Amino acid sequence: MATIEKTQTDVSVLEAVGINNEIVLYNDDVNTFDHVIETLIRVCNHDELQAEQCALLVHYKGKCTVKTGAFDELKPQCTQLLEAGLSAEIV
């Protein structure tokens, strides 16, 4: 019978979890569903269904994470969301 050896590799917590930030989109009483959906498609590269689901979550839950990634990648997207009149922040 063969013995199977396992090699344990030390991985730092940061490497295992990754350094991810999130763009959180917040509900407001100003923007239409169509505007939110079109903006998410244009800025965050969502497909229509994903953008619609995010818009519904924002409406009913008050907020929704619409994009995750490195801060440097998210900053210009968050800026574009804000310039489009949406309420968003990177957390």
Phi, psi and omega in degrees: 000132182277147177263130180262125178260138175251133177255125180264126179258131177285124178234128179292157181300321180297321179291322182290318183272324184086158179257090182248141172246168181228142167267120178255126178261134183250152179288149172214171181258016187253311188276144178279161175301316181300317180296315180298313182297312180298322180292318178296323178295315184288313188274316187259002180060033175285151168278172187300318181295315180297317180296319179295318180295319178297317180299320178293318178298316179300317182296315186270331182257345179097339179196163179200138172285121184253347180199142174234154178158193179287147183305316182297330178281326185278332185306308180295328178292317179297319178301318179294322177297317179295319179295335178277001177092007179273160177259114183210157174208160175263127178237000000 
